[in-house]
Amino acid sequence: MTTSTEPAFDQFLDITADICPMTFVRTRLALDRLASGGVLKLRMNGEEPRQNVPRQAETLGHTVLQLDTEADGISVLWLRKK
């Protein structure tokens, strides 16, 4: 379900064509390029990245701001860099 209000973001990354572990490798590289406090918006495809990417990001100290799943199964995730 998609909400009507989305957090503002500084960078966008589409990893819908990637599979694990590349989904988090590309996410981490994008987060590394952001300034502290910056927000990364991600588009992901599938259950595995939907579960793993937010969990791995939180393990590194980043904050999950929002996670929405669209009708077509694509998930959209907003992460704030620590």
C-alpha positions as CSV (number, residue, x, y, z in Angstrom):
1,M,0.0,0.0,0.0
2,T,1.4,3.4,-0.9
3,T,0.8,6.4,1.4
4,S,0.0,9.8,0.1
5,T,2.8,11.6,1.8
6,E,6.3,10.6,0.9
7,P,9.5,11.8,2.7
8,A,11.7,14.2,0.8
9,F,14.9,12.6,-0.6
10,D,18.3,13.5,-1.7
11,Q,19.2,10.6,-3.9
12,F,17.2,7.9,-5.8
13,L,18.3,4.4,-6.6
14,D,16.4,1.8,-8.6
15,I,17.5,-1.8,-7.7
16,T,14.5,-3.6,-9.1
17,A,16.7,-5.5,-11.6
18,D,19.3,-6.5,-9.0
19,I,19.4,-9.7,-6.9
20,C,20.9,-10.3,-3.4
21,P,23.6,-9.6,-2.4
22,M,23.9,-6.8,-5.0
23,T,20.7,-5.1,-3.7
24,F,22.5,-4.2,-0.5
25,V,25.9,-3.6,-2.1
26,R,24.4,-0.9,-4.4
27,T,22.4,0.5,-1.5
28,R,25.5,0.7,0.7
29,L,27.5,2.4,-2.0
30,A,24.7,5.0,-2.5
31,L,24.5,5.6,1.3
32,D,28.3,6.0,1.4
33,R,28.0,8.9,-1.1
34,L,25.3,10.7,0.9
35,A,26.1,13.3,3.5
36,S,25.1,12.4,7.1
37,G,21.4,13.0,7.5
38,G,20.7,12.6,3.8
39,V,17.8,10.5,2.6
40,L,18.0,7.7,0.0
41,K,14.9,6.6,-1.8
42,L,15.0,3.0,-3.2
43,R,12.8,1.0,-5.5
44,M,13.2,-2.8,-4.9
45,N,11.6,-5.8,-6.4
46,G,10.8,-9.0,-4.5
47,E,10.4,-10.2,-0.9
48,E,14.1,-10.8,-0.2
49,P,15.3,-7.2,-0.7
50,R,12.2,-5.9,1.0
51,Q,13.2,-7.8,4.1
52,N,17.0,-7.7,3.9
53,V,17.8,-4.2,2.8
54,P,16.0,-2.3,5.6
55,R,17.4,-4.8,8.2
56,Q,21.0,-4.5,7.0
57,A,20.7,-0.7,6.8
58,E,19.5,-0.5,10.4
59,T,22.3,-2.8,11.5
60,L,24.7,-0.2,10.1
61,G,22.9,2.6,12.1
62,H,20.8,4.1,9.4
63,T,17.1,4.9,9.9
64,V,14.2,3.4,8.0
65,L,11.8,6.3,7.4
66,Q,9.2,4.6,5.4
67,L,8.6,1.4,3.4
68,D,5.7,1.1,1.0
69,T,4.7,-1.7,-1.3
70,E,2.9,-0.8,-4.5
71,A,0.2,-2.9,-6.2
72,D,2.7,-4.4,-8.7
73,G,4.9,-5.7,-5.8
74,I,7.6,-3.1,-6.1
75,S,8.7,-1.8,-2.7
76,V,9.8,1.8,-2.1
77,L,12.1,2.4,0.9
78,W,13.4,5.7,2.3
79,L,16.5,5.5,4.4
80,R,18.2,8.3,6.4
81,K,21.9,8.1,6.6
82,K,23.4,8.1,10.1
